[in-house]
Amino acid sequence: MNTDLDTIRKKWCLTFDYHTHTIYSHMGPYRHAKGQVMDNVRVAAERGLKEIAITDHGPGHRFYGISMRDIPKVRRDIEEAQKSFPEVKIWLGVEANIVANKPNGLDVKPEWFDQFDFVNCGYHYGLPGCHMPRNMIDSKFGRPSGSREHLRAINTEMTVNALESNKIRILTHPGDKGPFDIAVIARTCEEQGIWMEINARHTHMTVEDLKVAGKFDVSFVISSDAHRPEHVGRYAASVARAIEGGIDPGRIVNLREREEDL
């Protein structure tokens, strides 16, 4: 199948983007992402998306977690954007952080879930209880195989606990920032009905990850992971990666084949 990006754009289009960030991903004056809610939605409308989700980082992140006090503000921003762009359905989600030191494995408490339309989750550095130092050293310098296999096991256990303990829509950038057992994680996503993300900002899932995950009855989703409004709706390179990894585009839940010109 042709993986030329222009060919992909002519053949396929993205229907929704359920992983985008705004200025609400912040700590104090530091803005991890650069756009307003209205900016992200405007780009989504320009690119023909039918739906978009605002999914800022979970509140446990020390550098750019959303403050739960800001949730009413985000809701108001979404309401205003919905008035301006009625053709795009806007959802309020969150990209919760996977951790090992919470009973539900996330920095979003179970009692907070009803404040969001849905919850995504992913592994990130920058918060306690996520084995960050060991994963950072592993990613930068590598480790002896035995030590790395132990790290892979605890990362995988941490991820599986979060997926099994919560109602999750998307597992974001699986395999990023540390060693993970993709087969075990894919099997869990299959059992729990969780979409595995092919991220447009990160290299994960990699082609090799996709070859492994594709053996399981799991659905995939492409997300821009936009941290700037102009990146909302990016998808072509992710489609190319999926095809290279042996994934039938029909398994990607937000990818639609364009209708041929009559």
C-alpha positions as CSV (number, residue, x, y, z in Angstrom):
1,M,0.0,0.0,0.0
2,N,1.3,3.5,-0.9
3,T,2.7,5.4,2.1
4,D,3.5,8.6,0.2
5,L,2.0,11.4,2.5
6,D,0.3,13.3,-0.3
7,T,-1.3,10.1,-1.6
8,I,-2.5,9.3,1.9
9,R,-4.1,12.8,2.3
10,K,-5.9,12.4,-1.0
11,K,-7.2,8.9,-0.1
12,W,-7.9,9.3,3.7
13,C,-9.2,11.9,6.0
14,L,-9.4,12.2,9.8
15,T,-12.8,12.5,11.4
16,F,-11.9,13.5,14.9
17,D,-9.0,14.3,17.1
18,Y,-9.4,13.3,20.8
19,H,-6.0,14.4,22.1
20,T,-5.2,18.1,22.0
21,H,-3.7,20.5,24.6
22,T,-4.2,24.1,25.5
23,I,-2.8,26.8,27.8
24,Y,-4.6,25.0,30.6
25,S,-1.7,22.5,30.6
26,H,0.5,24.7,32.8
27,M,2.2,25.3,36.1
28,G,2.2,28.9,37.2
29,P,3.3,31.1,34.4
30,Y,4.8,28.2,32.3
31,R,2.5,27.3,29.4
32,H,3.3,23.8,28.1
33,A,0.9,24.2,25.3
34,K,0.3,27.5,23.4
35,G,-3.3,27.7,22.2
36,Q,-6.6,28.7,23.6
37,V,-9.6,26.3,23.3
38,M,-11.1,28.5,20.6
39,D,-7.9,28.3,18.6
40,N,-7.8,24.5,18.6
41,V,-11.5,24.3,17.6
42,R,-11.0,26.8,14.8
43,V,-8.2,24.7,13.3
44,A,-10.4,21.6,13.7
45,A,-13.2,23.3,11.8
46,E,-10.8,24.5,9.0
47,R,-9.5,20.9,8.6
48,G,-13.0,19.4,8.4
49,L,-12.9,17.5,11.7
50,K,-16.3,16.5,13.0
51,E,-15.2,16.3,16.7
52,I,-12.3,17.5,18.9
53,A,-11.4,16.9,22.5
54,I,-9.5,19.2,24.8
55,T,-7.4,16.9,26.9
56,D,-4.9,18.7,29.0
57,H,-2.4,16.9,31.2
58,G,-3.6,15.3,34.5
59,P,-3.4,17.5,37.7
60,G,-0.6,15.4,39.3
61,H,2.1,16.6,36.8
62,R,4.5,19.0,38.6
63,F,5.3,21.1,35.5
64,Y,2.2,21.2,33.3
65,G,-0.8,19.5,35.0
66,I,-4.2,21.2,34.7
67,S,-5.6,22.6,37.9
68,M,-8.9,21.0,38.8
69,R,-10.0,24.5,39.7
70,D,-9.7,25.4,36.1
71,I,-12.2,22.8,34.9
72,P,-15.2,25.2,35.0
73,K,-13.2,27.7,33.0
74,V,-12.4,25.1,30.3
75,R,-16.1,24.2,30.2
76,R,-17.0,27.9,29.6
77,D,-14.4,28.1,26.9
78,I,-15.8,25.0,25.2
79,E,-19.4,26.4,25.4
80,E,-18.2,29.6,23.7
81,A,-16.3,27.7,21.0
82,Q,-19.3,25.5,20.4
83,K,-21.4,28.6,19.7
84,S,-18.8,29.8,17.1
85,F,-18.3,26.4,15.5
86,P,-21.5,24.4,15.8
87,E,-20.3,22.0,13.1
88,V,-17.6,20.6,15.4
89,K,-18.6,18.6,18.5
90,I,-16.3,19.6,21.3
91,W,-15.5,17.2,24.3
92,L,-13.7,17.9,27.5
93,G,-11.3,15.1,28.4
94,V,-8.0,14.8,30.2
95,E,-4.8,13.0,29.6
96,A,-4.3,11.4,33.0
97,N,-0.8,10.4,34.0
98,I,-0.1,6.7,34.8
99,V,1.6,6.3,38.2
100,A,2.3,3.4,40.5
101,N,1.6,5.2,43.8
102,K,-2.2,5.6,43.5
103,P,-4.8,2.8,44.0
104,N,-6.3,3.4,40.6
105,G,-2.9,3.9,38.9
106,L,-3.7,7.5,37.8
107,D,-3.2,11.0,39.0
108,V,-7.0,11.6,38.3
109,K,-9.0,10.4,41.3
110,P,-12.0,8.2,40.5
111,E,-14.4,10.8,42.0
112,W,-13.1,13.4,39.5
113,F,-14.0,11.3,36.4
114,D,-17.5,12.7,36.2
115,Q,-16.0,16.1,35.6
116,F,-14.8,15.0,32.1
117,D,-16.6,13.5,29.1
118,F,-13.9,10.8,29.0
119,V,-10.4,10.1,30.2
120,N,-7.3,9.2,28.2
121,C,-4.2,8.1,30.0
122,G,-0.5,7.9,29.2
123,Y,2.9,7.6,30.7
124,H,4.9,10.8,31.3
125,Y,7.9,12.0,33.3
126,G,7.5,14.8,35.8
127,L,5.5,13.4,38.7
128,P,6.2,11.1,41.6
129,G,5.5,7.4,41.6
130,C,6.2,6.8,37.9
131,H,9.8,5.4,38.1
132,M,10.9,8.5,36.2
133,P,14.7,8.5,37.1
134,R,15.1,4.9,36.0
135,N,13.2,5.3,32.8
136,M,15.0,8.5,31.9
137,I,18.4,6.9,32.5
138,D,17.3,3.9,30.4
139,S,16.0,6.0,27.6
140,K,19.2,8.1,27.5
141,F,22.0,5.6,28.3
142,G,20.5,2.1,28.1
143,R,20.9,-0.6,30.7
144,P,22.1,-4.2,31.0
145,S,19.4,-6.5,29.7
146,G,18.5,-8.0,33.1
147,S,17.9,-4.6,34.7
148,R,16.0,-3.4,31.6
149,E,13.7,-6.4,31.7
150,H,12.9,-5.7,35.3
151,L,12.1,-2.1,34.4
152,R,9.9,-3.3,31.5
153,A,8.0,-5.5,33.9
154,I,7.3,-2.8,36.5
155,N,6.3,-0.3,33.7
156,T,4.0,-2.8,32.2
157,E,2.4,-3.7,35.5
158,M,1.9,0.0,36.3
159,T,0.2,0.5,32.9
160,V,-2.0,-2.6,33.1
161,N,-3.2,-1.6,36.6
162,A,-4.3,1.8,35.3
163,L,-6.1,0.3,32.3
164,E,-7.9,-2.3,34.4
165,S,-8.8,0.0,37.2
166,N,-10.5,2.8,35.2
167,K,-12.8,3.5,32.3
168,I,-10.3,4.7,29.7
169,R,-11.0,5.9,26.2
170,I,-7.4,6.1,24.7
171,L,-4.0,4.8,25.9
172,T,-1.8,7.6,24.6
173,H,1.6,7.0,22.9
174,P,2.0,3.4,24.2
175,G,5.7,2.5,24.6
176,D,7.0,6.1,24.9
177,K,9.6,7.1,27.5
178,G,10.5,3.7,28.7
179,P,10.5,-0.1,28.0
180,F,7.0,-1.6,28.0
181,D,5.7,-5.0,27.0
182,I,3.5,-4.0,24.1
183,A,1.9,-7.5,23.8
184,V,0.7,-7.5,27.4
185,I,-0.6,-3.9,27.1
186,A,-2.3,-4.7,23.8
187,R,-4.0,-7.7,25.2
188,T,-5.3,-5.6,28.1
189,C,-6.6,-2.9,25.7
190,E,-8.4,-5.6,23.8
191,E,-10.0,-7.0,27.0
192,Q,-11.0,-3.5,28.2
193,G,-12.1,-2.0,24.8
194,I,-9.4,0.7,25.0
195,W,-8.1,2.3,21.8
196,M,-4.3,2.3,21.3
197,E,-3.0,5.6,20.0
198,I,-0.8,6.2,17.0
199,N,0.6,9.6,18.1
200,A,1.4,12.2,15.5
201,R,3.8,14.1,17.9
202,H,5.8,11.1,19.2
203,T,7.3,8.2,17.4
204,H,5.3,5.8,19.5
205,M,3.6,3.6,18.6
206,T,6.6,2.6,16.5
207,V,6.4,0.4,13.5
208,E,7.6,-2.5,15.6
209,D,5.1,-1.7,18.4
210,L,2.3,-1.8,15.7
211,K,3.5,-5.2,14.4
212,V,3.1,-6.6,17.9
213,A,-0.2,-4.9,18.8
214,G,-1.7,-5.7,15.5
215,K,-1.8,-9.4,16.4
216,F,-4.5,-8.6,19.0
217,D,-8.2,-7.6,18.4
218,V,-7.6,-4.0,19.4
219,S,-8.7,-0.8,17.7
220,F,-6.3,2.1,16.9
221,V,-6.8,5.8,16.9
222,I,-4.7,8.6,15.4
223,S,-4.2,11.7,17.6
224,S,-2.3,14.9,16.9
225,D,-1.3,15.4,20.5
226,A,-1.3,19.1,19.4
227,H,0.5,21.5,21.7
228,R,0.0,24.3,19.2
229,P,-3.3,25.0,17.4
230,E,-1.7,24.6,13.9
231,H,-0.9,20.9,14.8
232,V,-4.5,19.9,15.4
233,G,-5.6,17.2,13.1
234,R,-2.2,16.0,12.0
235,Y,-2.5,12.4,10.7
236,A,-0.8,11.5,7.4
237,A,2.6,10.4,8.9
238,S,0.7,8.3,11.5
239,V,-1.2,6.5,8.7
240,A,2.0,5.8,6.9
241,R,3.5,4.4,10.1
242,A,0.4,2.2,10.6
243,I,0.5,0.8,7.1
244,E,4.3,0.1,7.5
245,G,3.4,-1.7,10.7
246,G,0.9,-3.9,8.9
247,I,-2.2,-2.2,10.3
248,D,-5.2,-2.2,8.0
249,P,-6.4,1.5,7.9
250,G,-9.9,0.1,8.6
251,R,-8.8,-0.7,12.2
252,I,-8.2,3.0,12.8
253,V,-11.4,4.3,14.3
254,N,-11.1,7.9,13.2
255,L,-9.9,7.4,9.7
256,R,-12.3,7.6,6.7
257,E,-11.6,7.0,3.1
258,R,-12.5,10.0,1.0
259,E,-15.3,9.8,-1.4
260,E,-14.2,9.8,-5.0
261,D,-15.1,12.9,-7.1
262,L,-18.2,12.2,-9.1
